[in-house]
């Protein structure tokens, strides 16, 4: 039993079962025992590896994407260059390196990182020591200015609620206590207006997930883009519409029971991209595009070939494997999806088709 499991069991014993969203929020962000508050989870020594940690090519492609849409929108200055959930700062460091020779880009950019973890803020400060960076606690705290934002594996870590359909309505999946362990339980059946639009494509027994925090965040991003211009690029695993239980926990790069290591394992769920698009009012969204297709359209294979010319032996093998991992349909190429938000009437950003 982890220290957080003990706290949660005492809370449940006193006040009853908690929602899955409450459980995830405690596991990830509890100030003393939360996953992100107590560790650096990235890389071989952590619990998972993200695309920027796999290869510099990922951040380079995204940096050139941002530079192109910035130029396409008339090179606004100043503008906010933002990343929520920036990990160790690896992606932003690669973006800034790739855009260093784009005339005017760095002079106009005001870099803002949205990060809740003090541990990760320190890692970001070290990685980005050569740049002026401002940290914010929320997307709502970003300046009122043109916004060019990239969110990579950010929305998958937001707490979700799960609902199972039955003949009398929807029953919420809750976290309850069973003796000396945590367990999943179902609440009482009830109608739910937020899921009325899902009655046509679900059957009794189906599970649908909602992410309460996502809509207001996307709303803030969209409002700034609609008012001031800019583009938001969202990359995550998931699909257009939520269906099924997608909650997962990772510890030491292996899947574990989401209730068995409270506060000591990473918890994520697939992103419902349709819900993000519905919440992005006042702006246009692109079609949903697999990560591999998106990166290929941006020219990642040409970049991989250029870098390979200076490599040999194990370094070359690792480089080829990294390219494959990012783009191949059997690896991250299809599992991860991309979508972009831009001002209405603007052309589709690079990497996306109309």
Helices and strands as residue ranges (DSSP letters): H 3-15, E 18-19, H 20-29, H 35-38, H 51-54, H 56-72, E 79-84, H 90-98, H 105-108, E 109-114, H 118-127, E 133-136, G 139-141, E 147-152, G 155-157, E 161-166, E 169-178, E 181-186, G 193-198, E 207-210, H 212-228, E 230-239, E 248-251, E 254-256, E 266-268, E 271-272, H 273-279, E 283-285, E 289-290, H 291-298, H 300-308, H 313-327, H 332-335, E 336-343
